[in-house]
Amino acid sequence: MLSFRLHTGSTESLDGRNTYSRTVEAFDEDAFLTGLFIATQASLAISRAKVENLEKALATSREIGTAIG
């Protein structure tokens, strides 16, 4: 098993990426480096998605506040 923690800047959750193999010692240094690259990209994508959701929530909150007046 090859596991990576995804650092997304969140203190509320732990995110991870696990890769499994039925073969003993299936993961070499190249597999580790590839997994690290994918985990890094996944962390960035998750972090960006969280930021976009927060921005959307803020905009919606402002619209509601304007509508209520």
C-alpha positions as protocol buffer text, in pm:
chain_id: "A"
residue {
  index: 1
  type: MET
  ca { x: 0 y: 0 z: 0 }
}
residue {
  index: 2
  type: LEU
  ca { x: 121 y: 348 z: -88 }
}
residue {
  index: 3
  type: SER
  ca { x: -37 y: 628 z: 118 }
}
residue {
  index: 4
  type: PHE
  ca { x: -10 y: 1005 z: 104 }
}
residue {
  index: 5
  type: ARG
  ca { x: -163 y: 1267 z: 327 }
}
residue {
  index: 6
  type: LEU
  ca { x: -324 y: 1546 z: 129 }
}
residue {
  index: 7
  type: HIS
  ca { x: -238 y: 1881 z: 284 }
}
residue {
  index: 8
  type: THR
  ca { x: -536 y: 2101 z: 206 }
}
residue {
  index: 9
  type: GLY
  ca { x: -495 y: 2361 z: 477 }
}
residue {
  index: 10
  type: SER
  ca { x: -795 y: 2228 z: 668 }
}
residue {
  index: 11
  type: THR
  ca { x: -777 y: 2164 z: 1040 }
}
residue {
  index: 12
  type: GLU
  ca { x: -1124 y: 2010 z: 1036 }
}
residue {
  index: 13
  type: SER
  ca { x: -1046 y: 1702 z: 829 }
}
residue {
  index: 14
  type: LEU
  ca { x: -765 y: 1473 z: 727 }
}
residue {
  index: 15
  type: ASP
  ca { x: -752 y: 1389 z: 360 }
}
residue {
  index: 16
  type: GLY
  ca { x: -550 y: 1110 z: 207 }
}
residue {
  index: 17
  type: ARG
  ca { x: -480 y: 912 z: -106 }
}
residue {
  index: 18
  type: ASN
  ca { x: -417 y: 538 z: -84 }
}
residue {
  index: 19
  type: THR
  ca { x: -303 y: 306 z: -359 }
}
residue {
  index: 20
  type: TYR
  ca { x: -326 y: -69 z: -315 }
}
residue {
  index: 21
  type: SER
  ca { x: -159 y: -360 z: -490 }
}
residue {
  index: 22
  type: ARG
  ca { x: -209 y: -734 z: -472 }
}
residue {
  index: 23
  type: THR
  ca { x: 163 y: -780 z: -546 }
}
residue {
  index: 24
  type: VAL
  ca { x: 420 y: -775 z: -267 }
}
residue {
  index: 25
  type: GLU
  ca { x: 666 y: -484 z: -296 }
}
residue {
  index: 26
  type: ALA
  ca { x: 480 y: -351 z: -599 }
}
residue {
  index: 27
  type: PHE
  ca { x: 578 y: 12 z: -542 }
}
residue {
  index: 28
  type: ASP
  ca { x: 926 y: 132 z: -626 }
}
residue {
  index: 29
  type: GLU
  ca { x: 1079 y: 482 z: -613 }
}
residue {
  index: 30
  type: ASP
  ca { x: 915 y: 578 z: -943 }
}
residue {
  index: 31
  type: ALA
  ca { x: 575 y: 475 z: -808 }
}
residue {
  index: 32
  type: PHE
  ca { x: 640 y: 680 z: -495 }
}
residue {
  index: 33
  type: LEU
  ca { x: 738 y: 989 z: -695 }
}
residue {
  index: 34
  type: THR
  ca { x: 438 y: 951 z: -925 }
}
residue {
  index: 35
  type: GLY
  ca { x: 210 y: 911 z: -623 }
}
residue {
  index: 36
  type: LEU
  ca { x: 365 y: 1217 z: -461 }
}
residue {
  index: 37
  type: PHE
  ca { x: 302 y: 1421 z: -775 }
}
residue {
  index: 38
  type: ILE
  ca { x: -61 y: 1306 z: -795 }
}
residue {
  index: 39
  type: ALA
  ca { x: -114 y: 1371 z: -423 }
}
residue {
  index: 40
  type: THR
  ca { x: 29 y: 1722 z: -460 }
}
residue {
  index: 41
  type: GLN
  ca { x: -201 y: 1797 z: -753 }
}
residue {
  index: 42
  type: ALA
  ca { x: -499 y: 1654 z: -563 }
}
residue {
  index: 43
  type: SER
  ca { x: -418 y: 1871 z: -260 }
}
residue {
  index: 44
  type: LEU
  ca { x: -407 y: 2182 z: -476 }
}
residue {
  index: 45
  type: ALA
  ca { x: -734 y: 2093 z: -649 }
}
residue {
  index: 46
  type: ILE
  ca { x: -914 y: 2025 z: -319 }
}
residue {
  index: 47
  type: SER
  ca { x: -781 y: 2347 z: -166 }
}
residue {
  index: 48
  type: ARG
  ca { x: -893 y: 2549 z: -468 }
}
residue {
  index: 49
  type: ALA
  ca { x: -1238 y: 2389 z: -464 }
}
residue {
  index: 50
  type: LYS
  ca { x: -1277 y: 2479 z: -96 }
}
residue {
  index: 51
  type: VAL
  ca { x: -1178 y: 2840 z: -168 }
}
residue {
  index: 52
  type: GLU
  ca { x: -1427 y: 2859 z: -457 }
}
residue {
  index: 53
  type: ASN
  ca { x: -1705 y: 2721 z: -235 }
}
residue {
  index: 54
  type: LEU
  ca { x: -1628 y: 2977 z: 36 }
}
residue {
  index: 55
  type: GLU
  ca { x: -1625 y: 3259 z: -220 }
}
residue {
  index: 56
  type: LYS
  ca { x: -1960 y: 3143 z: -356 }
}
residue {
  index: 57
  type: ALA
  ca { x: -2107 y: 3121 z: -5 }
}
residue {
  index: 58
  type: LEU
  ca { x: -1987 y: 3474 z: 74 }
}
residue {
  index: 59
  type: ALA
  ca { x: -2137 y: 3611 z: -246 }
}
residue {
  index: 60
  type: THR
  ca { x: -2468 y: 3436 z: -175 }
}
residue {
  index: 61
  type: SER
  ca { x: -2469 y: 3571 z: 179 }
}
residue {
  index: 62
  type: ARG
  ca { x: -2418 y: 3925 z: 48 }
}
residue {
  index: 63
  type: GLU
  ca { x: -2702 y: 3880 z: -204 }
}
residue {
  index: 64
  type: ILE
  ca { x: -2934 y: 3761 z: 72 }
}
residue {
  index: 65
  type: GLY
  ca { x: -2829 y: 4050 z: 292 }
}
residue {
  index: 66
  type: THR
  ca { x: -2899 y: 4296 z: 9 }
}
residue {
  index: 67
  type: ALA
  ca { x: -3238 y: 4139 z: -60 }
}
residue {
  index: 68
  type: ILE
  ca { x: -3337 y: 4156 z: 304 }
}
residue {
  index: 69
  type: GLY
  ca { x: -3219 y: 4512 z: 310 }
}
